[in-house]
Amino acid sequence: MRLKTLKDSEIDLKQQTIDDLKTRLRGPVLLPGDVRYEESRTVWNAMTDKKPALVVQCLGVADVITCVQFARNHDLLLCIKGGGHNIAGLATADVAMMLDMSLMRGVWVDKERRIAHAQAGCLLGDVDGETQLHGLAAVLGFVSLTGVAGLTLGGGFGYLTRRWGWTSDTVVGIDVVTADARLVRASNEENADLFWGLRGGGGNFGVVTGIDYQLHEVGPEIVGGIVAWPASEAAGVIELYRTLSEKSPAEVTLVTMMRLAPPAPWLPKEIHGKPIIAILACCSGKPEEGEEFVAPIKSFGNPVGDVLVRRPYAQLQKLLDGTQPKGRRYYWKSEYLASIEPALCEKFIEHASKIPSPHSAVIFFQIGGALNQREEDHSPVGNRDARFVLNIAGSWEQADADMTNIEWARAAWTDMKPFSTGGTYINFQTADEGQDRMEAALGNALQRLGKIKAKWDPENLFRTNRNIKPA
């Protein structure tokens, strides 16, 4: 079988070969020109526009095994799409066979053991919806449309990270189809080396088909939401944020951000499009204790909007969804921080005042707590000295604005990077970041990951990712 050039963006496979593949699958095979092909091939970040030669929407593990065998037999590039929410667009590739897992979205909750099994196509909202029926929650991210598989394999953090660690710290088992088309179980008891590598090493070791998460009592009602002020009050608000962060219990997660005010109904029209600073809080413990903690936030200065209230936890998980729609252009720069120093705050305010797009933001996200209490080599995600995430989140609509927005993000990052721990979150890395950033994210774990890769994927079949080459 001959691979044509990338320009042709198609594979020279006979129709009979495709027809034969279809007979061995339960899920549909989509080719360019098919009705659902465009929807399936596109990903969240519109800066990525790749055209796979064929897309298989898997309906179960058997479909995944068949596809891995097919890709090996025909020497096809293989890519895997869970939620398609990765900033670097790693779910797709030109001249490739894409496994679209979006039809595999089952969630099963074992209330007694407090474990949720989520299939690989699940979004965060799928898991939250099922676990919250029992007053339980997994440690996931903070945009409900994110795919659980990509989030977890890269480490993962969210509103519950301060209490229970990285998302990957709370995983108790993973089902994965390996490069030789076998379904294996990875846990501390079975294939422990593979289990270690999957919890931060990304999609390098196989096609994950299901993940088991340890659940924790959360909600259903918590105290959470946002208070916003005009940017003229930024210095005081950030100082409030620093002070509260230093004394906040693990049940409280605080986020602060600067951006142009969106046309949200909870913000007055006269502030829309003008610079604001906001604090977002999630108090996942007892609601009355949460209300007591956030009182200084709600009473500070002259806020222009306040939706920091008692609400369902699952609702808070969706609060930021509208700021991250599929189809915009995204470019981020990110670092881990051990603390938020006054000099960094000055840079934060300075670069936020230069934001060129109404959709961009500069963000501090609090994560310190449980993750700092584990050994550095507990899992590849490492970075056990991180207490905050800095994210310079560029977001805009039109391709002709690419350079303006990318240059803003890079300039802000250059000025704020000296305050970094030296580490960075692998899931926030963009397509143009190189090996040095992989080393910043994974550190000393890279050598061990290379050996695991050599054992489980010696031919590097799984390479459309932040790739770790076999040692």
C-alpha positions, 0 to 999 in steps of 0.5 A: 500500500502506497502513502501519497504525499501530504498534499494529496491528503489521502491514502492509496487504499483499494475500495475493497480494502475499505469495504472489508474493514467496514465489515469487521467494525460496529462503528462507522467508517467516514471518508472525505466527502461523507456527511459526518467526516467534517464534524468528526475530523475537526478539533476544538482549536481552529488553528489545527486543520488536518485532514485524516484519510479515514475516520473510524468512530469506534463503538467498543474495544473490539473496534479499537483492536481491529483498527490498531491491527489495520493501521499496523498491517497497512503502515498507516499513521494513527491518531486518536481523538477523545474530546479533541480539546488539546491546545496543540491539536494532537487528536488529528493528522494529515494522511492518517487513520483517526480513531474517533472515540466520541461514541464511547461515552458510557459512565458506570458508578460503583457507589460502594467502592466510590469508583467511576469507570469512564469510557475514553470518549467521555467528556468531563460533563458526562462523568460529573453528571453520573457521579453527582447523582450520588454526591460524588465527584472525580478530580477533573478539569474545569471546562465540561467539554474537555475529554477525560482521556487527554486530560488524565493522560497529561496529568490533569488539574481542576477545582478539586486538585488541592484536595486530592492531587493531579487527576492522574493521582486519583486513577486506580486502573486503565484499560488500554489497547497496546501497539500489538493490538492486545487489550491489557489492564494497567494498575498498581497490581497489573502492568505497573510500569505501563500504569506509571507511564500512562499517568502523565506520559500522554498517549504514547503507550496505547489507545486508552479505552476506559479509566477508573477514577477514585471518587470523593464526596463533593456537593451536590451543592457547593459555593462557587462562582465569580466576582468581577471588578474594573481593571482599575482595581486590579492591584488591590484585587490581586493582593486580596487573591494572594492573601486569601490563597496563602490561608485558604484550606484545601477545600477552597480553590481560587482563580484570578483572571484579567480580560476584557469583559464578555457580554455576559448577562451578569455583567452590566452592558456598560462594562462589556468590552472593557478591562476587568479583573475577576476572582473565581472561587470553588468551595467544595466543602460545607456550603456554610463554611464556603460562604464564610470564606468568600465573604471578604471577596464579595465585600471587597472594593466596587465589584461590577458583577457577582455570581459567587453563590451556592450552586450545584457543583456540576453547574460550576464545572460548566461555568467557563464553557462559554469562554472556550467554544470549539472553532476559535483560534487558541494559542497558550503559554503556561508555567507552574509557579511556587508562589505569586510574587508582587513583581509577577503581579505587576507583569500580570497587570501590565500584559493583561492591559495589552490584550488584543482580543476580547476572548483572551485572558491572563490567569492564575489557577491555584493548585497547591495542596495534596499534589505537593505531598507525594514523591516527585517520582510518584508519576511522570506528571511530577512537578510536586513543587507547583502551587499555581498555574500561570496561563496566558490564554490567547483566543481570537476569531480570524486567521489574519489576527494570528501573529498579533495574538501569538506575539502578545502571548509570547511577549507576556510569557517571556516577561513572566517566565522568570517566576516559573518553577521551571516546570510546565503543564504538558496539556497546555503545550502548543504545537510549536513547542519543542523538546526543551518544553517536554523536558520542562514538563516531564523532567527526569521521568523522560528517561524512564518513559523512554524505556516503558515506550521501548517495551510497549511500543518499540516501533513508535506506532503511537507518535501523533502526540507529545512523542516519547521515542523508544529508548 
